[in-house]
């Protein structure tokens, strides 16, 4: 069993990662400073560490005795704020300075041998209907994702420092699941009969169920070699297929598509261009290497699970009342 240092432990990805680590018998030390997050981490079975990503000495002290680092911290702005460069500043700082400080602290301990970072494959250019992967895709990140490449480079630096060190970048698709605010917002709109398409109908948008992303992190911890790998659902859907799956989940035959020009009010041109790219991602290399397999293979199953979970919650609340 290992002692694992985790950042972003109270986030959408962090919670299932910590639960899985603890259930597997690992000891987890997780970064937290506010009373609310400290309480949440203790409830998950983790030991809170009051360090800061931007205080290298506190990171070194908190990381003593750890075998691995899982850097899950992020600060993605709300959709309504994404048009402002200032809204991305803290996320960029976490990716650039925070990741660099973590890698330096991990190397300074001399004990950490594995560093895993959840990246994204949104940086890939438009691939049409061809299968893309880290080995074949063209990198073409817009400004808000430049810092993601900086973070990946820090992880590569960790791996290059020693023969036993593993530095692993996992490029994920869009997270969705019951705990995702964006997923709940999309489901709420769908129940009203509307949807906001992010791309044209035939554009592939690869996604990943949050719990599957968490299990991929654990699979990487246990089995992956150093490198950059893609992690996504088995059956990526086109935008039209995804909308159909969403409609089915809420019991509708179809959804009214809001005009995409409305995205101009929320997103800068480079981000709108990114969302319009077709990215049909294969995780085959990662699956062959680790034995990982997603539990939710496509969005028809995924959206049904979220909708049914909401229905069960509503019934339970009604009975309690």
N, C-alpha and C positions, 0 to 999 in steps of 0.2 A: 504494500500500500504506500501511497505517496502523500507528501504534504504539498498542497497546491495553493499558490497565491493568485487571487482573482480580483480583477478590477471590474467595475460595472456590474456587481453582483446582484443589485436590486432591479436591473433592467429586464426588458422582455426576454432577452436571451440568457441573462445572468441567472435568473431564478431557476429555470429548469436545469441549467448546467450545474449549479451548486447542489440542487436536490439529487441529481444523478451521481455526482461525486460522493456526496455524503452517504447515499444509499449503497454505494459500491465499497464503502469502508475507508475512503480517503479522508484525510484531515484537510479542512479548507480554512485558509486565512483570507479574508476579503476586506478590501478597502472601503471605509465608510467614515463619515465625519458627523453627519447630523444624527440627532437622537432617533428620528424615525427610521433611518436606514440601518442604524445599529440594531434596533429592535427587530427589524425585518430580517436581517442577516442571522441573528441569533435564533429566530424562529425557524429558519431554514437549516440550522445546524452548523453554521459557520462561525468562526471566531473573528469578530470585527477588529480591524486595524485602523487606528486613527492617523494614518499617514496621508500625504498629499502627492499627487502625480508630479507636482512642480517643486517638491522638496526632496532632492535626491538622498539626503542623509536619512530622512524618515523612511523612505522606501527601503534602503539597505537594512535598517534596523528591523523593519516589519517582515522582511523577506528572509531573515536568517532561518536556516534549517529547511527551507523549501526546495523541492525538487523540480517544480515546474511553475511557469507563469502563464495564465490565460488572461489576455488583455482585452476585455469586453467593453470597456468604457467608451461612451460616445455621447454626443450632444447634437443630434440632428434637429434642426429647427422645424417648427410646425410649417405645414404647407403654406399657410397664410403669410409666413415670414421669410420664405425661401428666396424671395426676390431681392432681399437686402443682403449685400456682402457682409455687413456687420453681424447678421444672424448666424453666419457660418464661422465667425472668428473663434469662438470657444471650442467648437468641434475641430477646427484646424489645429488649435493649440494642443488639444488632447492627442491628436494623431501625430503631430510633429514633435513637440517638446515632451509630451507625456510618454509617448512610446520610446523616445530616445532616453529619457531618464530611467524608465523601467529596464531597458536593455542594459544600460550602464550599471544599474543596481544589481541586476541578475548576474552580470559578469563579475562584479566586485565580490559577491558572496562566494564565488568559486564552487557553489553547491548546485545551483540551478542548471539543469541540463536540457530543459525543453521550454521553448517559448512559442506560444500559439496566438495568432492574431486573426480575428474574423474580418476579412476584407470584403470587397464586392466586385462583381464582374461587370458592373454598369460601365466600366471604363472601356469596354470593348467596342469596336466600331460595329456598324450595321452588317450583320451576317446573312440577311435574308432568311432562307429556309435551310441553310447549311448548319451542321452541328459545329459549335464553337467550343474551344477549351483554352486554357492558359498556354498550351503548347502551340496553338495555331492562330489564335485571335490577334487582330491588330489592336494595340493600345491607343486609345484616343480619348483621354479623360478631359472633361470640361473643368473649368477653374475650381469649383467646389470639391473636386475629387483629386486634385493634384496632391493634396496632403495625404491621401490614402497611399499613393505610391511612395511617399516619404516614409510612412509608417512601415510599409512592406520592406523597404530598404534597410530600416533599422533591424527588422527581424532577420533579414539575410546577413546582416553584420554580426548578429549574435551567433548564427550558425557557423560563420567563417572563423570565429575566434578560437574554436577548439574542436578537435576531432570527434569528441563525444557529444558535442552540442547539436541539438535539433532546433532549427528555426522553421516554423510552419505557417504559411499564409493560406487561409481557406477563403476563397472567393465565393460568397453566397449571393443568391438572388434576393428578391424582395421577401421579407418575412411576412407571414400571415398566420393567424391563429386566434383563439379566443381572447388571449391577453393583449393582442395588438390593438391599439387605439385606431389605427388606420383601417384595420379589418372591420371593426365595429362600426366605424363611420360609413364604410362602403356598404355594409349590410343594412344599415339604417336607411341609406338612400335607396337601396334596391327595394326595400319594403314599401317605399313611397312610389316605386315604379320608375326611378331614374338612375342613371349611371353617368360617370364622367370618364369617357375613354381617354387614355393617355397616348394612344397611337392609332394608326389606321387598322382596319379589320384583320388583315393578313399578317400583322407584325407579331412575332413570337416574343412573349414576355415570360421568361423562366422565373419561377418562384420557389420558395422553400417553407414548409411547415415549421414553425418555431421549435417544436419538440424534436423534429428531425435534425434541425440545425444543431441543437444541443447534443443529440446523440452523435452527430458527426464530430463535434469538438472532443468528445470522450474517445471516439474511435481514433482520432488523430493522436490524442495523448497516449493511447495504448499501442498503436500500430504504425503510425505514419513515419516516413522518412522526411528529412529536410526538403523543402521545396514549396511551390505554389500550386494549389489544386482547386478545382471547381467543385462546388456542392450545390445541387439543385434537385428539384423533383424529377422523377423518371420520365414523365410525359409532359413536357412544356406545352402550354396552350398558346394559340394565337389570341389576339385581343377579342375577336369575335367569339371564339370558343370559351374564353374566360367569362365574358358577359353572359353567355348562355348558361354556364355553370352557376353563376351568381343568381340569375333569374330562377333557375330550377330550385335553388336552395330556399328561396323565399316564396315558392309556389306560384310564380308568374311565368307566362309563356314567353314574354319578352320584356325588355326595359327600354325606356325612352333615353336615347343618347343625347346628352347635352352637347352643344357645339364646342369643339375643341379650342376655338379662338378664345374661350373664357380663360384658358390657361395663361394667356398673356398677362392677365391681371395678377397672377400669383407667382409666375416663374419667369426668369430671365431667358433670353433666346437660347443660350447654350444648354440650359437645363431642359427646356422644351425639346431641343434637338436630341438630347440624350434619351429622354423618355420615348421618343419616336423611333428609336433604333430597334431593329429586330435582333433578338439574342436568344438563340436556341442552344442551350448549354447542355453539354454532356458531362456527367460525373464519373464516367467509366474508369478513368485512371485511379481515382480515389477509392472507388468501390472495389476494384481489383486488389489494391494495395492493403486495404484495411478490413474488407468484408462488410463494410457499412452498407445499409440499404434503407431508404426512406420508408416509413410506415405509411405516409400519405403520398401516393404516387402521382396524383393529379388534382386539379382544382375542383372537379366535380365532387370528389370525395371530401376535399378539404372544406369547401363552403357548406356542404351538407352537415359536416360535423359541427361547425361553428353555429349554424342556424339551429340545429337540434339541441345543442348545449344551451343556447339562449332560451329555447322553449322549455327545457327541463327546469331552468332557473326560475322562469316566470311561474310555472306550475307550483314549484316548491314554495315560492314566496306567497302565492295565493293560499296554499294550504296552511302555511304558518300564520297567516292573517286570520 
